[in-house]
Amino acid sequence: MKLVVAIIKPFKLDEVRQALTAIGVHGMTVTEVKGYGRQKGHTEIYRGAEYVVNFLPKLRIEIAVASDVADKAIEVITANARTGQIGDGKIFVTPIDHALRIRTGETDSDAL
């Protein structure tokens, strides 16, 4: 089992969610986050004053998938989150040692 964490632009969420659902990924956790990478923020003008925005709004998507589905999920996220512009995001993949569904007691792949 793998935990796939993707940091993406907020307006790409619906595309990514629909594409993941199409390949059989039915659950995800989405968190609003702020951060920066190579982009290092930008400047905005508000009511005539210029402001430096250091932390940009992003979404953090977390999905737990079977190991054999992880590569396909990564491909789908990459294809649907890409704009070709700086700040498209990152994907991190980590192994899951154990999973448990609290309601039923199902474990590991059955709990996903």
N, CA, C and O of each residue as an XYZ file, in Angstrom:
448
protein
N       0.844     -1.181      0.000
C       0.000      0.000      0.000
C       0.884      1.236      0.000
O       1.986      1.233      0.549
N       0.389      2.278     -0.617
C       1.131      3.534     -0.727
C       0.245      4.705     -0.334
O      -0.967      4.684     -0.550
N       0.865      5.724      0.245
C       0.199      6.998      0.499
C       0.743      7.979     -0.526
O       1.937      8.279     -0.537
N      -0.130      8.473     -1.379
C       0.256      9.439     -2.411
C      -0.233     10.807     -1.951
O      -1.427     11.017     -1.739
N       0.712     11.734     -1.801
C       0.395     13.097     -1.379
C       0.755     14.024     -2.528
O       1.895     14.044     -2.993
N      -0.226     14.790     -2.979
C       0.006     15.718     -4.094
C      -0.334     17.128     -3.646
O      -1.374     17.361     -3.030
N       0.547     18.062     -3.957
C       0.306     19.487     -3.729
C       0.003     20.082     -5.101
O       0.850     20.067     -5.994
N      -1.220     20.607     -5.261
C      -1.640     21.091     -6.581
C      -2.266     22.480     -6.476
O      -2.555     22.971     -5.385
N      -2.468     23.098     -7.640
C      -3.172     24.379     -7.688
C      -4.654     24.140     -7.398
O      -5.219     23.148     -7.860
N      -5.289     25.035     -6.638
C      -6.678     24.807     -6.224
C      -7.677     24.597     -7.361
O      -8.590     23.782     -7.229
N      -7.526     25.304     -8.454
C      -8.521     25.193     -9.530
C      -8.426     23.875    -10.291
O      -9.265     23.613    -11.152
N      -7.436     23.042    -10.004
C      -7.266     21.752    -10.673
C      -7.923     20.601     -9.914
O      -7.906     19.464    -10.386
N      -8.502     20.880     -8.746
C      -9.030     19.814     -7.900
C     -10.093     18.968     -8.594
O     -10.006     17.741     -8.568
N     -11.086     19.589     -9.209
C     -12.181     18.825     -9.817
C     -11.678     17.897    -10.920
O     -12.126     16.754    -11.018
N     -10.763     18.371    -11.739
C     -10.208     17.532    -12.805
C      -9.488     16.322    -12.230
O      -9.671     15.196    -12.694
N      -8.658     16.570    -11.205
C      -7.891     15.491    -10.581
C      -8.833     14.503     -9.904
O      -8.654     13.293    -10.041
N      -9.826     14.992     -9.182
C     -10.767     14.118     -8.474
C     -11.532     13.230     -9.448
O     -11.669     12.029     -9.215
N     -12.033     13.811    -10.540
C     -12.786     13.031    -11.529
C     -11.909     11.966    -12.180
O     -12.357     10.843    -12.409
N     -10.674     12.317    -12.473
C      -9.764     11.369    -13.111
C      -9.407     10.227    -12.155
O      -9.319      9.074    -12.576
N      -9.202     10.539    -10.878
C      -8.903      9.490     -9.903
C     -10.108      8.573     -9.704
O      -9.953      7.359     -9.580
N     -11.292      9.147     -9.674
C     -12.508      8.339     -9.533
C     -12.648      7.391    -10.734
O     -13.081      6.250    -10.578
N     -12.286      7.862    -11.915
C     -12.384      7.056    -13.130
C     -11.477      5.825    -13.094
O     -11.785      4.820    -13.735
N     -10.359      5.884    -12.353
C      -9.467      4.712    -12.276
C      -9.724      3.884    -11.020
O      -8.984      2.943    -10.732
N     -10.771      4.231    -10.272
C     -11.144      3.408     -9.134
C     -10.673      3.887     -7.779
O     -10.788      3.155     -6.796
N     -10.142      5.108     -7.700
C      -9.757      5.673     -6.399
C     -10.974      6.412     -5.874
O     -11.391      7.416     -6.452
N     -11.554      5.915     -4.771
C     -12.830      6.457     -4.316
C     -12.752      7.301     -3.058
O     -13.769      7.861     -2.650
N     -11.613      7.416     -2.436
C     -11.514      8.232     -1.236
C     -10.282      9.110     -1.282
O      -9.241      8.713     -1.806
N     -10.407     10.295     -0.736
C      -9.249     11.190     -0.664
C      -9.467     12.196      0.449
O     -10.597     12.467      0.854
N      -8.384     12.733      0.927
C      -8.425     13.814      1.898
C      -7.840     15.042      1.223
O      -6.767     14.972      0.624
N      -8.538     16.166      1.316
C      -8.082     17.407      0.698
C      -7.949     18.461      1.789
O      -8.872     18.677      2.574
N      -6.795     19.113      1.829
C      -6.522     20.147      2.819
C      -6.061     21.407      2.110
O      -5.244     21.347      1.191
N      -6.589     22.558      2.539
C      -6.091     23.824      2.000
C      -4.788     24.155      2.710
O      -4.738     24.192      3.940
N      -3.737     24.395      1.938
C      -2.419     24.697      2.500
C      -1.848     25.923      1.806
O      -2.356     26.354      0.771
N      -0.803     26.473      2.372
C      -0.070     27.571      1.741
C       1.398     27.212      1.749
O       1.883     26.562      2.675
N       2.103     27.634      0.718
C       3.521     27.335      0.652
C       4.150     27.941     -0.583
O       3.509     28.662     -1.348
N       5.413     27.629     -0.755
C       6.122     28.072     -1.951
C       7.275     27.125     -2.222
O       7.755     26.435     -1.323
N       7.708     27.101     -3.459
C       8.851     26.308     -3.882
C       9.787     27.218     -4.642
O      10.178     28.273     -4.143
N      10.146     26.819     -5.835
C      11.011     27.650     -6.677
C      10.323     28.952     -7.052
O      10.979     29.951     -7.347
N       9.008     28.932     -7.038
C       8.185     30.083     -7.399
C       8.427     31.268     -6.453
O       8.436     32.420     -6.887
N       8.620     30.984     -5.181
C       8.936     31.977     -4.148
C       7.919     33.117     -4.042
O       8.289     34.243     -3.707
N       6.658     32.842     -4.321
C       5.629     33.866     -4.157
C       5.604     34.857     -5.305
O       6.259     34.665     -6.329
N       4.835     35.922     -5.116
C       4.716     36.949     -6.141
C       4.203     38.235     -5.492
O       3.892     38.262     -4.301
N       4.121     39.298     -6.292
C       3.608     40.564     -5.772
C       2.219     40.823     -6.348
O       1.929     40.463     -7.489
N       1.372     41.449     -5.548
C       0.036     41.822     -5.986
C      -0.202     43.280     -5.642
O       0.387     43.816     -4.703
N      -1.067     43.910     -6.408
C      -1.446     45.296     -6.114
C      -2.880     45.287     -5.603
O      -3.782     44.791     -6.278
N      -3.088     45.838     -4.403
C      -4.402     45.888     -3.791
C      -4.655     47.313     -3.339
O      -3.930     47.843     -2.497
N      -5.694     47.938     -3.907
C      -6.047     49.326     -3.602
C      -4.852     50.273     -3.748
O      -4.634     51.164     -2.928
N      -4.108     50.054     -4.794
C      -3.005     50.943     -5.112
C      -1.701     50.643     -4.400
O      -0.676     51.242     -4.726
N      -1.708     49.731     -3.437
C      -0.477     49.388     -2.719
C       0.019     48.016     -3.189
O      -0.774     47.112     -3.453
N       1.326     47.882     -3.287
C       1.916     46.625     -3.730
C       2.246     45.758     -2.525
O       2.868     46.223     -1.570
N       1.832     44.505     -2.569
C       2.081     43.563     -1.482
C       2.857     42.365     -2.006
O       2.650     41.921     -3.135
N       3.744     41.853     -1.183
C       4.471     40.637     -1.524
C       3.731     39.461     -0.891
O       3.530     39.423      0.323
N       3.333     38.514     -1.717
C       2.660     37.314     -1.232
C       3.694     36.190     -1.223
O       4.044     35.654     -2.275
N       4.180     35.836     -0.036
C       5.225     34.822      0.075
C       4.684     33.395      0.014
O       5.320     32.510     -0.560
N       3.525     33.175      0.598
C       2.939     31.841      0.628
C       1.720     31.803     -0.287
O       0.777     32.576     -0.118
N       1.753     30.895     -1.255
C       0.686     30.800     -2.240
C      -0.301     29.714     -1.842
O       0.104     28.681     -1.308
N      -1.584     29.926     -2.090
C      -2.585     28.909     -1.735
C      -2.466     27.682     -2.639
O      -2.368     27.803     -3.860
N      -2.477     26.520     -2.029
C      -2.422     25.240     -2.746
C      -3.389     24.282     -2.069
O      -3.946     24.591     -1.016
N      -3.585     23.128     -2.673
C      -4.350     22.056     -2.059
C      -3.450     20.846     -1.896
O      -2.654     20.521     -2.777
N      -3.588     20.187     -0.758
C      -2.856     18.950     -0.487
C      -3.867     17.813     -0.577
O      -4.823     17.757      0.196
N      -3.646     16.912     -1.525
C      -4.509     15.757     -1.720
C      -3.761     14.535     -1.201
O      -2.599     14.317     -1.545
N      -4.430     13.743     -0.378
C      -3.838     12.512      0.127
C      -4.737     11.348     -0.253
O      -5.937     11.359      0.020
N      -4.140     10.340     -0.887
C      -4.890      9.127     -1.217
C      -4.072      7.915     -0.800
O      -2.857      7.865     -0.994
N      -4.761      6.947     -0.226
C      -4.135      5.672      0.124
C      -4.597      4.660     -0.919
O      -5.794      4.448     -1.110
N      -3.630      4.040     -1.589
C      -3.955      3.112     -2.671
C      -3.125      1.838     -2.551
O      -2.085      1.814     -1.892
N      -3.604      0.786     -3.199
C      -2.824     -0.445     -3.284
C      -1.561     -0.152     -4.092
O      -1.561      0.716     -4.965
N      -0.503     -0.873     -3.797
C       0.787     -0.620     -4.460
C       0.703     -0.725     -5.973
O       1.377      0.021     -6.683
N      -0.122     -1.648     -6.480
C      -0.212     -1.823     -7.929
C      -0.990     -0.701     -8.618
O      -0.938     -0.578     -9.842
N      -1.707      0.114     -7.853
C      -2.471      1.229     -8.418
C      -1.707      2.552     -8.294
O      -2.058      3.533     -8.949
N      -0.674      2.580     -7.463
C       0.032      3.829     -7.153
C       0.592      4.510     -8.402
O       0.415      5.716     -8.573
N       1.259      3.764     -9.270
C       1.859      4.378    -10.462
C       0.799      4.995    -11.375
O       1.003      6.074    -11.930
N      -0.331      4.307    -11.526
C      -1.417      4.841    -12.360
C      -1.993      6.104    -11.730
O      -2.293      7.068    -12.435
N      -2.151      6.105    -10.398
C      -2.668      7.285     -9.703
C      -1.730      8.472     -9.883
O      -2.184      9.600    -10.075
N      -0.442      8.228     -9.823
C       0.547      9.296    -10.009
C       0.459      9.854    -11.433
O       0.500     11.068    -11.629
N       0.340      8.974    -12.416
C       0.204      9.415    -13.808
C      -1.036     10.277    -13.990
O      -0.985     11.315    -14.650
N      -2.153      9.848    -13.404
C      -3.421     10.563    -13.539
C      -3.334     11.937    -12.874
O      -3.789     12.931    -13.440
N      -2.758     11.993    -11.688
C      -2.614     13.280    -10.990
C      -1.724     14.213    -11.799
O      -2.052     15.384    -11.988
N      -0.603     13.692    -12.272
C       0.331     14.501    -13.054
C      -0.332     15.060    -14.311
O      -0.212     16.249    -14.606
N      -1.023     14.208    -15.041
C      -1.649     14.631    -16.293
C      -2.744     15.671    -16.074
O      -2.898     16.587    -16.882
N      -3.503     15.538    -14.991
C      -4.643     16.427    -14.776
C      -4.312     17.672    -13.964
O      -5.078     18.636    -13.985
N      -3.201     17.677    -13.257
C      -2.824     18.854    -12.472
C      -1.856     19.770    -13.224
O      -1.638     20.910    -12.812
N      -1.284     19.286    -14.306
C      -0.276     20.056    -15.045
C      -0.904     21.179    -15.844
O      -1.865     20.979    -16.586
N      -0.327     22.388    -15.673
C      -0.712     23.529    -16.506
C       0.443     23.937    -17.414
O       0.253     24.649    -18.399
N       1.636     23.477    -17.070
C       2.822     23.884    -17.815
C       3.457     25.138    -17.254
O       4.498     25.586    -17.734
N       2.826     25.704    -16.236
C       3.339     26.926    -15.609
C       4.090     26.571    -14.328
O       3.900     25.491    -13.769
N       4.930     27.472    -13.877
C       5.636     27.274    -12.626
C       4.613     27.211    -11.491
O       3.625     27.945    -11.504
N       4.846     26.347    -10.522
C       3.942     26.221     -9.391
C       2.876     25.160     -9.549
O       1.894     25.160     -8.806
N       3.047     24.244    -10.513
C       2.066     23.174    -10.705
C       1.993     22.228     -9.516
O       0.951     21.615     -9.286
N       3.068     22.094     -8.763
C       3.019     21.290     -7.547
C       4.001     20.149     -7.523
O       4.902     20.052     -8.356
N       3.801     19.273     -6.530
C       4.685     18.131     -6.329
C       3.855     16.928     -5.901
O       2.729     17.071     -5.425
N       4.430     15.737     -6.079
C       3.809     14.500     -5.616
C       4.842     13.751     -4.786
O       5.999     13.611     -5.183
N       4.401     13.272     -3.624
C       5.254     12.482     -2.739
C       4.579     11.137     -2.515
O       3.361     11.069     -2.348
N       5.369     10.067     -2.511
C       4.827      8.729     -2.307
C       5.578      8.078     -1.153
O       6.808      8.043     -1.133
N       4.807      7.559     -0.183
C       5.407      6.872      0.959
C       4.688      5.540      1.167
O       3.510      5.411      0.835
N       5.396      4.549      1.716
C       4.742      3.266      1.981
C       3.833      3.358      3.207
O       4.081      4.137      4.127
N       2.781      2.550      3.198
C       1.894      2.417      4.357
C       2.131      1.031      4.937
O       1.977      0.027      4.242
N       2.503      0.977      6.201
C       2.761     -0.311      6.847
C       1.468     -1.036      7.211
O       1.371     -2.256      7.072
N       0.490     -0.289      7.669
C      -0.738     -0.924      8.153
C      -1.887      0.071      8.027
O      -1.702      1.264      8.265
N      -3.060     -0.408      7.658
C      -4.253      0.428      7.584
C      -5.397     -0.316      8.268
O      -5.471     -1.544      8.207
N      -6.286      0.431      8.921
C      -7.423     -0.165      9.619
C      -8.642      0.716      9.450
O      -8.583      1.919      9.702
N      -9.763      0.117      9.020
C     -11.030      0.844      8.949
C     -11.668      0.741     10.325
O     -11.984     -0.357     10.783
N     -11.856      1.861     10.980
C     -12.326      1.876     12.360
C     -13.701      1.233     12.506
O     -13.916      0.448     13.429
N     -14.625      1.549     11.621
C     -16.005      1.065     11.752
C     -16.110     -0.451     11.688
O     -16.810     -1.058     12.498
N     -15.412     -1.076     10.722
C     -15.588     -2.514     10.489
C     -14.440     -3.372     11.003
O     -14.590     -4.584     11.158
N     -13.300     -2.754     11.267
C     -12.135     -3.526     11.693
C     -11.348     -4.114     10.541
O     -10.370     -4.827     10.766
N     -11.757     -3.829      9.292
C     -11.015     -4.330      8.135
C      -9.598     -3.776      8.170
O      -9.368     -2.664      8.644
N      -8.654     -4.557      7.666
C      -7.263     -4.133      7.714
C      -6.633     -4.131      6.327
O      -7.110     -4.773      5.391
N      -5.551     -3.389      6.240
C      -4.707     -3.291      5.058
C      -5.496     -2.998      3.783
O      -6.281     -2.049      3.783
N      -5.337     -3.747      2.710
C      -5.974     -3.415      1.436
C      -7.494     -3.378      1.536
O      -8.136     -2.587      0.845
N      -8.075     -4.215      2.377
C      -9.531     -4.215      2.558
C     -10.018     -2.908      3.186
O     -11.168     -2.516      2.992
N      -9.154     -2.240      3.930
C      -9.533     -0.993      4.608
C      -9.476      0.205      3.685
O      -9.995      1.268      4.026
N      -8.854      0.058      2.518
C      -8.748      1.189      1.620
C     -10.044      1.367      0.866
O     -10.162      2.278      0.047
